[in-house]
Amino acid sequence: MTGRRRWSTEEILDAAAELLRTNDAESFSVRKLAAALGTDSSSLYRHFRNKTELLRAVADRILLAAMDGYRPEGNWKQRITALALRLREAFGEQPQLATVWGRYASGGTGSRLVMEELLQALRASGLPDEQVPVRYHRIVILLAALIASEAGISTITPKEYEQGMEQFRVAVLGADPERFPALAHFARDIRPLGADRRAAFGEILAAQLAHIEAQIP
């Protein structure tokens, strides 16, 4: 009698990443992954103790991909900016996994590579060592929030986008000027949430780095 095929850890992560392309982390389950692989859940638990550990491993592969070929260049702000853009691009190719990273984080090699580069860049800025961990934490929270938010918008369907735009126009252009005077005043200049996100990403990150720079003795 032929036994069930034994899937390697990398094959399981490949299948999980593929499943997450069309399913969010909430609807993802080890049972669904096992069904996609034609096996039972118990065989996957030999590799990962639970769903959270599996999702963290999937997210870590995105971080590894982002760090592949990375070489630190320029001053500390240029290094952090380059790293942030690499993370944005990597998760932009698999947007469903951005929310996984934002929620579950990661503890693998990819995560350590990102942490090491951020910490080294901040240390190179001239910040006192006692301030480096705090500033690191703020940057990571900012990046995770921006990347996850952008990824969430990129996964909506054209129909959902059009419905959202219609609701945006009604909410903004149809605002009662007596009740919402500022909104009515700026209505024609207010941009939808999805507009110019790359520029906004850069500006928000630059503002955070400028704030850090102002703290350097």
URVEN-V485066 format. One line per field, one symbol per residue. ss: DSSP state (@ for helix, = for strand, . for the rest). phi: phi as a letter, one per 40 degrees, with the letter a starting at -180 (. if undefined). burial: + if it has 9 or more other C-alpha atoms within 8 Angstrom, else -. A space follows every 10 residues. Layout:
# URVEN-V485066
ss: ???
phi: ???
burial: ???
This chain:
# URVEN-V485066
ss: ........@@ @@@@@@@@@@ .........@ @@@@@@@... @@@@...... @@@@@@@@@@ @@@@@@@... .....@@@@@ @@@@@@@@@@ @@@..@@@@@ @@@@....@@ @@@@@@@@@@ @@@@....@@ @@@@@@@@@@ @@@@@@@@@@ @@@@...@@@ @@@@@@@@@@ @@@....... @@@@@@@@@. ......@@@@ @@@@@@@@@@ @@@@...
phi: .cccccccdc cccdcccccc cbbcccccac cccccccgbb ddcccccbca cccccccccc ccccccccgc bcbgcccccc cccccccccc cccbcccccc ccccfabccd cccccccccc ccccchcddc ccdccdcccc cccccccccc cccccccdcc cccccccccc cccccccccb ccccccdcbc ccdccfcccc dccccccccc ccdcccd
burial: ---------- -++-+++-++ +-+++--+-+ --+++---++ +-+++--+-- +-++++++++ +++++++--- -----+++++ +-++-+++++ ++-+++++++ ++-++++--+ ++++--+++- +++-+-+--- -++-++--+- -+++++++-+ ++-------- +---+--+++ -++-+-+--+ +-++--+--- ------+--- ++--++-++- -+---+-
